[in-house]
């Protein structure tokens, strides 16, 4: 038996993207199941796995239920040490966990003002002071990772890690709302957008139509920066 991963709509569910990347990028076999995030059936779909109530939710081959993406990351890392979910270097691993923890609990303005949407890029989005503060903090945290641990590569700690999975939805927010960031962070965003796993995820998300469209803004739009697969 493989793991079961319950996720929401791919075009909009940022937490689902994180959970899915933890399996996809580390070659861990999983059976993915969609729940009704926007049609009102999520509680019913997850009722058998209480106390889980949100996506992503994982059921292990033994039938153990794991909620919350940070707990999923730690569980998979513990069960699959060969996968390299965390950096091998202890100092880098400590900082990667810090980044994941802060992303999991913080950046409230970025989350609330820029919900993940993979449909298009908004033009003329107004950046609030609170959002500017979150972007400044993002630059501070990721600059340390790139300067100390990335070895000049596209990912935060050299090889792709759980930290990158957690910051993938951040990349989509920066891209989708055309947020102002440094050239280094913009390059990191593009690494996510050009990644084959992410492009496949977005391609699936675009196959579903919505009326009304979640999180829609009354702003002009332009095409996404990187084409889907």
One Martini backbone bead per residue (centre of mass of N, CA, C, O) as a GRO file, in nm:
protein
  229
    1UNK     BB    1   0.099   0.035   0.017
    2UNK     BB    2   0.025   0.367  -0.004
    3UNK     BB    3  -0.014   0.671   0.012
    4UNK     BB    4  -0.245   0.931   0.109
    5UNK     BB    5  -0.353   1.237  -0.064
    6UNK     BB    6  -0.523   1.526   0.039
    7UNK     BB    7  -0.664   1.772  -0.182
    8UNK     BB    8  -0.703   2.063  -0.349
    9UNK     BB    9  -0.717   2.299  -0.563
   10UNK     BB   10  -0.453   2.370  -0.778
   11UNK     BB   11  -0.505   2.687  -0.838
   12UNK     BB   12  -0.542   2.760  -0.492
   13UNK     BB   13  -0.387   2.541  -0.304
   14UNK     BB   14  -0.110   2.592  -0.123
   15UNK     BB   15  -0.096   2.353   0.078
   16UNK     BB   16  -0.124   2.131  -0.132
   17UNK     BB   17   0.135   2.189  -0.283
   18UNK     BB   18   0.327   2.121  -0.059
   19UNK     BB   19   0.241   1.829  -0.011
   20UNK     BB   20   0.293   1.726  -0.301
   21UNK     BB   21   0.599   1.798  -0.323
   22UNK     BB   22   0.694   1.598  -0.097
   23UNK     BB   23   0.648   1.364  -0.301
   24UNK     BB   24   0.739   1.437  -0.594
   25UNK     BB   25   1.044   1.542  -0.533
   26UNK     BB   26   1.100   1.249  -0.353
   27UNK     BB   27   0.982   0.983  -0.466
   28UNK     BB   28   0.690   0.927  -0.329
   29UNK     BB   29   0.447   0.721  -0.304
   30UNK     BB   30   0.111   0.824  -0.424
   31UNK     BB   31  -0.239   0.880  -0.356
   32UNK     BB   32  -0.442   1.109  -0.509
   33UNK     BB   33  -0.700   1.317  -0.350
   34UNK     BB   34  -0.989   1.492  -0.395
   35UNK     BB   35  -1.147   1.773  -0.258
   36UNK     BB   36  -1.421   1.999  -0.167
   37UNK     BB   37  -1.322   2.313  -0.131
   38UNK     BB   38  -1.555   2.478  -0.330
   39UNK     BB   39  -1.828   2.269  -0.289
   40UNK     BB   40  -1.862   2.176   0.033
   41UNK     BB   41  -1.716   1.860   0.088
   42UNK     BB   42  -1.470   1.841   0.283
   43UNK     BB   43  -1.585   1.734   0.548
   44UNK     BB   44  -1.692   1.473   0.422
   45UNK     BB   45  -1.422   1.371   0.288
   46UNK     BB   46  -1.275   1.380   0.599
   47UNK     BB   47  -1.446   1.223   0.818
   48UNK     BB   48  -1.263   0.950   0.838
   49UNK     BB   49  -1.000   1.154   0.951
   50UNK     BB   50  -1.028   1.221   1.227
   51UNK     BB   51  -0.921   1.548   1.297
   52UNK     BB   52  -0.922   1.607   1.015
   53UNK     BB   53  -1.002   1.931   0.807
   54UNK     BB   54  -0.759   1.970   0.610
   55UNK     BB   55  -0.539   2.080   0.365
   56UNK     BB   56  -0.332   1.853   0.392
   57UNK     BB   57  -0.383   1.493   0.396
   58UNK     BB   58  -0.246   1.198   0.548
   59UNK     BB   59  -0.216   0.845   0.472
   60UNK     BB   60  -0.071   0.582   0.570
   61UNK     BB   61  -0.017   0.251   0.513
   62UNK     BB   62  -0.125   0.201   0.823
   63UNK     BB   63  -0.351   0.450   0.875
   64UNK     BB   64  -0.224   0.709   0.943
   65UNK     BB   65  -0.291   1.040   1.043
   66UNK     BB   66  -0.185   1.350   0.871
   67UNK     BB   67  -0.155   1.679   0.957
   68UNK     BB   68  -0.004   1.920   0.839
   69UNK     BB   69   0.271   2.005   0.657
   70UNK     BB   70   0.495   1.993   0.874
   71UNK     BB   71   0.426   1.704   0.970
   72UNK     BB   72   0.462   1.571   0.697
   73UNK     BB   73   0.760   1.637   0.658
   74UNK     BB   74   0.865   1.491   0.913
   75UNK     BB   75   0.749   1.212   0.855
   76UNK     BB   76   0.893   1.163   0.582
   77UNK     BB   77   1.183   1.205   0.684
   78UNK     BB   78   1.175   0.970   0.889
   79UNK     BB   79   1.079   0.740   0.674
   80UNK     BB   80   1.284   0.895   0.436
   81UNK     BB   81   1.610   0.955   0.462
   82UNK     BB   82   1.701   0.913   0.151
   83UNK     BB   83   1.547   1.167   0.013
   84UNK     BB   84   1.632   1.463   0.118
   85UNK     BB   85   1.433   1.676   0.258
   86UNK     BB   86   1.678   1.755   0.418
   87UNK     BB   87   1.957   1.879   0.487
   88UNK     BB   88   2.258   1.736   0.576
   89UNK     BB   89   2.348   1.978   0.709
   90UNK     BB   90   2.295   2.090   1.023
   91UNK     BB   91   2.283   2.397   0.981
   92UNK     BB   92   2.100   2.398   0.733
   93UNK     BB   93   1.868   2.237   0.864
   94UNK     BB   94   1.800   2.444   1.080
   95UNK     BB   95   1.729   2.674   0.881
   96UNK     BB   96   1.512   2.527   0.722
   97UNK     BB   97   1.318   2.497   0.964
   98UNK     BB   98   1.283   2.793   1.011
   99UNK     BB   99   1.159   2.867   0.741
  100UNK     BB  100   0.916   2.680   0.767
  101UNK     BB  101   0.803   2.791   1.031
  102UNK     BB  102   0.758   3.086   0.932
  103UNK     BB  103   0.576   3.015   0.694
  104UNK     BB  104   0.355   2.862   0.856
  105UNK     BB  105   0.302   3.126   1.069
  106UNK     BB  106   0.341   3.360   0.869
  107UNK     BB  107   0.273   3.602   0.642
  108UNK     BB  108  -0.024   3.734   0.652
  109UNK     BB  109  -0.036   3.942   0.422
  110UNK     BB  110   0.041   3.760   0.188
  111UNK     BB  111  -0.193   3.564   0.224
  112UNK     BB  112  -0.447   3.764   0.230
  113UNK     BB  113  -0.371   3.956  -0.028
  114UNK     BB  114  -0.229   3.682  -0.189
  115UNK     BB  115  -0.376   3.453  -0.314
  116UNK     BB  116  -0.350   3.171  -0.463
  117UNK     BB  117  -0.305   3.200  -0.828
  118UNK     BB  118  -0.273   3.032  -1.167
  119UNK     BB  119  -0.404   3.203  -1.412
  120UNK     BB  120  -0.255   3.491  -1.360
  121UNK     BB  121  -0.146   3.833  -1.397
  122UNK     BB  122  -0.151   4.105  -1.212
  123UNK     BB  123  -0.218   4.449  -1.270
  124UNK     BB  124  -0.176   4.700  -1.030
  125UNK     BB  125  -0.101   4.603  -0.760
  126UNK     BB  126  -0.138   4.699  -0.427
  127UNK     BB  127   0.107   4.767  -0.186
  128UNK     BB  128   0.119   4.732   0.128
  129UNK     BB  129   0.279   4.779   0.421
  130UNK     BB  130   0.250   4.489   0.522
  131UNK     BB  131   0.357   4.358   0.262
  132UNK     BB  132   0.631   4.494   0.259
  133UNK     BB  133   0.724   4.362   0.523
  134UNK     BB  134   0.713   4.070   0.421
  135UNK     BB  135   0.915   4.111   0.184
  136UNK     BB  136   1.152   4.193   0.360
  137UNK     BB  137   1.164   3.931   0.522
  138UNK     BB  138   1.205   3.743   0.286
  139UNK     BB  139   1.474   3.859   0.192
  140UNK     BB  140   1.627   3.805   0.453
  141UNK     BB  141   1.597   3.496   0.471
  142UNK     BB  142   1.691   3.411   0.175
  143UNK     BB  143   1.968   3.547   0.165
  144UNK     BB  144   2.101   3.363   0.368
  145UNK     BB  145   2.068   3.101   0.217
  146UNK     BB  146   2.220   3.187  -0.045
  147UNK     BB  147   2.494   3.280   0.097
  148UNK     BB  148   2.542   2.995   0.277
  149UNK     BB  149   2.382   2.719   0.115
  150UNK     BB  150   2.345   2.705  -0.218
  151UNK     BB  151   2.606   2.712  -0.406
  152UNK     BB  152   2.464   2.883  -0.654
  153UNK     BB  153   2.194   2.774  -0.677
  154UNK     BB  154   1.839   2.772  -0.711
  155UNK     BB  155   1.834   2.666  -0.426
  156UNK     BB  156   1.854   2.721  -0.087
  157UNK     BB  157   2.033   2.417  -0.034
  158UNK     BB  158   2.087   2.333  -0.335
  159UNK     BB  159   1.903   2.116  -0.293
  160UNK     BB  160   1.605   2.014  -0.283
  161UNK     BB  161   1.363   2.105  -0.030
  162UNK     BB  162   1.126   2.168   0.199
  163UNK     BB  163   1.163   2.472   0.176
  164UNK     BB  164   1.082   2.492  -0.123
  165UNK     BB  165   0.797   2.378  -0.093
  166UNK     BB  166   0.702   2.616   0.101
  167UNK     BB  167   0.793   2.851  -0.123
  168UNK     BB  168   0.624   2.806  -0.379
  169UNK     BB  169   0.366   2.981  -0.317
  170UNK     BB  170   0.526   3.242  -0.300
  171UNK     BB  171   0.609   3.249  -0.593
  172UNK     BB  172   0.315   3.270  -0.701
  173UNK     BB  173   0.253   3.542  -0.567
  174UNK     BB  174   0.469   3.711  -0.696
  175UNK     BB  175   0.375   3.649  -0.985
  176UNK     BB  176   0.051   3.695  -0.971
  177UNK     BB  177   0.113   4.015  -0.844
  178UNK     BB  178   0.377   4.156  -0.919
  179UNK     BB  179   0.600   4.168  -0.706
  180UNK     BB  180   0.848   4.337  -0.535
  181UNK     BB  181   1.180   4.221  -0.606
  182UNK     BB  182   1.464   4.095  -0.625
  183UNK     BB  183   1.665   3.936  -0.844
  184UNK     BB  184   1.710   3.683  -0.668
  185UNK     BB  185   1.411   3.622  -0.611
  186UNK     BB  186   1.318   3.616  -0.904
  187UNK     BB  187   1.490   3.365  -0.975
  188UNK     BB  188   1.350   3.179  -0.773
  189UNK     BB  189   1.073   3.197  -0.894
  190UNK     BB  190   1.150   3.081  -1.171
  191UNK     BB  191   1.239   2.804  -1.074
  192UNK     BB  192   0.954   2.721  -0.998
  193UNK     BB  193   0.800   2.779  -1.270
  194UNK     BB  194   1.010   2.576  -1.436
  195UNK     BB  195   0.927   2.339  -1.290
  196UNK     BB  196   0.791   2.044  -1.377
  197UNK     BB  197   0.607   1.992  -1.136
  198UNK     BB  198   0.465   2.266  -1.131
  199UNK     BB  199   0.363   2.267  -1.425
  200UNK     BB  200   0.182   2.020  -1.388
  201UNK     BB  201   0.005   2.134  -1.168
  202UNK     BB  202  -0.102   2.379  -1.328
  203UNK     BB  203  -0.223   2.227  -1.563
  204UNK     BB  204  -0.441   2.090  -1.393
  205UNK     BB  205  -0.573   2.351  -1.281
  206UNK     BB  206  -0.661   2.466  -1.576
  207UNK     BB  207  -0.894   2.239  -1.629
  208UNK     BB  208  -1.056   2.418  -1.435
  209UNK     BB  209  -1.362   2.578  -1.385
  210UNK     BB  210  -1.500   2.904  -1.268
  211UNK     BB  211  -1.828   3.011  -1.106
  212UNK     BB  212  -1.675   3.183  -0.952
  213UNK     BB  213  -1.368   3.318  -0.908
  214UNK     BB  214  -1.138   3.286  -0.694
  215UNK     BB  215  -1.001   3.588  -0.585
  216UNK     BB  216  -1.101   3.802  -0.759
  217UNK     BB  217  -0.996   4.089  -0.945
  218UNK     BB  218  -1.028   4.437  -1.051
  219UNK     BB  219  -0.796   4.362  -1.284
  220UNK     BB  220  -0.563   4.347  -1.490
  221UNK     BB  221  -0.419   4.104  -1.718
  222UNK     BB  222  -0.166   3.851  -1.769
  223UNK     BB  223   0.039   3.629  -1.855
  224UNK     BB  224   0.211   3.388  -1.765
  225UNK     BB  225   0.558   3.346  -1.742
  226UNK     BB  226   0.507   3.028  -1.769
  227UNK     BB  227   0.450   2.761  -1.931
  228UNK     BB  228   0.290   2.490  -1.961
  229UNK     BB  229   0.293   2.142  -2.034
   0.00000   0.00000   0.00000
